[in-house]
Structures are given as C-alpha cells and as structure tokens.
Amino acid sequence: MVLNRSTRRVRWLLIAGLLLSPAFASADAPQTKEQHIAVAEKYEKMAADQDAVAQEHVAMLKEYKANAHRYPKQVREKWIADMRRHCNAIIRDAKKLAADYRAVAKWHRIAAEQLEE
C-alpha cells in the first residue's frame, strides 16, 4: 500500500490522538520501557496474524480459480465472482489492519526508546 504524505500524517495523528485520549490514559497504559516493548510485541503478533489471514485468503482464491471446472457451468461464474469479492475484501482489510497494528507497534518502540534517554 502506498501512502502519500498527507495520509501518513493523518494516520499518525489518529494514532497519537487515540494514545493520548483520556480513555487510553488509564492505569493499564504502559509507563516503562519494558511495558511499551511488550505492547509493541503484542501488536506485531496481531499484525502477523492478519498477514496469515491475508495469505489464507490468497491461497483460497487460487484454489477456487484452479478448481473452477468442478463447479456446475450454470453457477460457475457467479460462484467465482462471489469468492473473488469475498477473498479480495478480506485480503485488503487484513493488510490494512496489519499495517495499522505495525504503526502502533512502531509508536510503542519509539516511546520505549524515548524512555531510555
């Protein structure tokens, strides 16, 4: 996904707004370097999980395309189109969610580095 400067700025502002909001500022908010690193690792795992979801649907779509000849001719095109729509939507959303999780993880890693100094 290619983000222009404005889109990146908006995304970081939204993340910063979330992290600085009163709802986020609770006793559970990370205060130490170790806590920030733990949160970053949690988000990196969540991103990896979304990568796996995307890959699963890429493989699923390939499988449906490869086996299209097995479907009845009357519904073949519709089923393939439905599956393409289903898989592509999930792939797109999973990749976006993974990118968002990585952005939050990056923020927490930066916050951890700042606490070192």
C-alpha contacts under 8 A as a table, 3 or more apart, distances in Angstrom:
res1	aa1	res2	aa2	distance
3	L	6	S	7.97
3	L	7	T	5.84
3	L	8	R	6.09
4	N	7	T	5.39
4	N	8	R	6.30
5	R	8	R	5.22
5	R	9	R	6.14
6	S	9	R	5.09
6	S	10	V	6.20
7	T	10	V	5.14
7	T	11	R	6.15
8	R	11	R	5.08
8	R	12	W	6.18
9	R	12	W	5.21
9	R	13	L	6.08
10	V	13	L	5.02
10	V	14	L	6.12
11	R	14	L	5.15
11	R	15	I	6.24
12	W	15	I	5.03
12	W	16	A	5.97
12	W	103	A	7.97
13	L	16	A	5.02
13	L	17	G	5.90
14	L	17	G	4.99
14	L	18	L	6.14
15	I	18	L	5.11
15	I	19	L	6.18
15	I	104	V	7.01
16	A	19	L	5.07
16	A	20	L	5.98
17	G	20	L	5.17
17	G	21	S	5.82
18	L	21	S	5.22
18	L	24	F	6.77
19	L	24	F	5.75
19	L	25	A	7.34
20	L	24	F	6.57
20	L	25	A	6.61
21	S	24	F	5.41
21	S	25	A	6.34
22	P	25	A	4.96
22	P	26	S	7.46
23	A	26	S	6.84
24	F	29	A	6.74
25	A	28	D	7.76
25	A	29	A	5.87
26	S	29	A	5.40
30	P	33	K	8.00
30	P	35	Q	5.02
30	P	36	H	5.48
30	P	39	V	7.67
31	Q	35	Q	6.44
31	Q	36	H	7.18
32	T	35	Q	5.17
32	T	36	H	6.30
32	T	112	A	7.15
32	T	115	L	7.08
33	K	36	H	5.22
33	K	37	I	6.22
33	K	111	A	7.51
33	K	112	A	4.35
33	K	113	E	7.20
33	K	115	L	5.95
33	K	116	E	7.07
34	E	37	I	5.08
34	E	38	A	6.13
34	E	112	A	7.29
35	Q	38	A	5.03
35	Q	39	V	6.25
36	H	39	V	5.12
36	H	40	A	6.09
36	H	108	H	5.19
36	H	109	R	6.55
36	H	111	A	6.83
36	H	112	A	5.50
37	I	40	A	4.93
37	I	41	E	6.11
37	I	108	H	6.52
37	I	109	R	5.98
37	I	112	A	6.40
38	A	41	E	5.12
38	A	42	K	6.23
39	V	42	K	5.00
39	V	43	Y	6.32
39	V	105	A	7.06
39	V	108	H	6.89
40	A	43	Y	5.20
40	A	44	E	6.11
40	A	104	V	7.12
40	A	105	A	4.01
40	A	106	K	6.88
40	A	107	W	7.90
40	A	108	H	5.41
40	A	109	R	6.21
41	E	44	E	4.95
41	E	45	K	6.18
41	E	105	A	6.87
42	K	45	K	5.22
42	K	46	M	6.31
42	K	105	A	7.88
43	Y	46	M	4.89
43	Y	47	A	6.11
43	Y	101	Y	5.32
43	Y	102	R	6.53
43	Y	104	V	6.93
43	Y	105	A	5.42
44	E	47	A	4.99
44	E	48	A	6.23
44	E	101	Y	6.59
44	E	102	R	5.88
44	E	105	A	6.09
45	K	48	A	4.96
45	K	49	D	6.15
46	M	49	D	4.99
46	M	50	Q	6.35
46	M	98	A	7.18
46	M	101	Y	6.77
47	A	50	Q	5.09
47	A	51	D	6.26
47	A	97	L	7.15
47	A	98	A	4.11
47	A	99	A	7.02
47	A	101	Y	5.45
47	A	102	R	6.22
48	A	51	D	4.90
48	A	52	A	6.31
48	A	98	A	7.02
49	D	52	A	5.07
49	D	53	V	6.40
50	Q	53	V	4.93
50	Q	54	A	6.23
50	Q	94	A	5.14
50	Q	95	K	6.74
50	Q	97	L	6.96
50	Q	98	A	5.49
51	D	54	A	5.10
51	D	55	Q	6.18
51	D	94	A	6.70
51	D	95	K	6.53
51	D	98	A	6.55
52	A	55	Q	5.04
52	A	56	E	6.00
53	V	56	E	5.06
53	V	57	H	6.38
53	V	90	I	7.96
53	V	91	I	7.38
53	V	94	A	6.62
54	A	57	H	5.26
54	A	58	V	6.23
54	A	90	I	6.77
54	A	91	I	4.51
54	A	92	R	7.73
54	A	94	A	5.69
54	A	95	K	6.67
55	Q	58	V	4.93
55	Q	59	A	6.18
55	Q	91	I	7.62
56	E	59	A	5.23
56	E	60	M	6.09
57	H	60	M	4.72
57	H	61	L	5.97
57	H	87	C	5.35
57	H	88	N	7.75
57	H	90	I	7.20
57	H	91	I	6.39
58	V	61	L	5.25
58	V	62	K	6.33
58	V	87	C	7.00
58	V	91	I	7.16
59	A	62	K	5.10
59	A	63	E	6.12
60	M	63	E	5.04
60	M	64	Y	6.25
60	M	87	C	7.53
61	L	64	Y	5.18
61	L	65	K	6.21
61	L	83	M	6.88
61	L	84	R	6.41
61	L	87	C	6.30
62	K	65	K	5.12
62	K	66	A	6.00
63	E	66	A	5.08
63	E	67	N	6.13
64	Y	67	N	5.23
64	Y	68	A	5.87
64	Y	80	I	6.95
64	Y	83	M	7.60
65	K	68	A	5.20
65	K	80	I	7.00
66	A	69	H	7.77
67	N	70	R	5.68
67	N	71	Y	7.70
68	A	71	Y	5.69
68	A	76	R	6.67
68	A	80	I	7.28
69	H	72	P	7.77
69	H	76	R	7.87
71	Y	75	V	7.11
71	Y	76	R	5.37
72	P	75	V	5.75
72	P	76	R	5.72
73	K	76	R	5.05
73	K	77	E	7.63
74	Q	77	E	7.75
75	V	78	K	5.38
75	V	79	W	6.02
76	R	79	W	5.28
76	R	80	I	6.14
77	E	80	I	5.22
77	E	81	A	6.06
78	K	81	A	5.08
78	K	82	D	6.01
79	W	82	D	5.04
79	W	83	M	6.05
80	I	83	M	5.06
80	I	84	R	5.98
81	A	84	R	5.03
81	A	85	R	6.13
82	D	85	R	5.16
82	D	86	H	6.10
83	M	86	H	4.94
83	M	87	C	5.96
84	R	87	C	5.29
84	R	88	N	5.83
85	R	88	N	5.36
85	R	89	A	6.06
86	H	89	A	5.46
86	H	90	I	6.41
87	C	90	I	5.20
87	C	91	I	5.97
88	N	91	I	4.99
88	N	92	R	5.97
89	A	92	R	5.20
89	A	93	D	6.10
90	I	93	D	5.10
90	I	94	A	5.82
91	I	94	A	5.20
91	I	95	K	6.10
92	R	95	K	5.33
92	R	96	K	6.27
93	D	96	K	5.11
93	D	97	L	6.04
94	A	97	L	5.07
94	A	98	A	6.00
95	K	98	A	5.03
95	K	99	A	6.16
96	K	99	A	5.08
96	K	100	D	6.20
97	L	100	D	5.01
97	L	101	Y	6.11
98	A	101	Y	5.06
98	A	102	R	6.14
99	A	102	R	5.05
99	A	103	A	6.20
100	D	103	A	5.02
100	D	104	V	6.41
101	Y	104	V	5.21
101	Y	105	A	6.19
102	R	105	A	4.91
102	R	106	K	6.01
103	A	106	K	5.04
103	A	107	W	6.24
104	V	107	W	5.02
104	V	108	H	6.32
105	A	108	H	5.14
105	A	109	R	6.24
106	K	109	R	5.05
106	K	110	I	6.20
107	W	110	I	5.12
107	W	111	A	6.13
108	H	111	A	4.87
108	H	112	A	6.06
109	R	112	A	5.00
109	R	113	E	6.28
110	I	113	E	5.07
110	I	114	Q	6.21
111	A	114	Q	5.06
111	A	115	L	6.37
112	A	115	L	5.20
112	A	116	E	6.70
113	E	116	E	5.24
113	E	117	E	7.10
114	Q	117	E	5.62
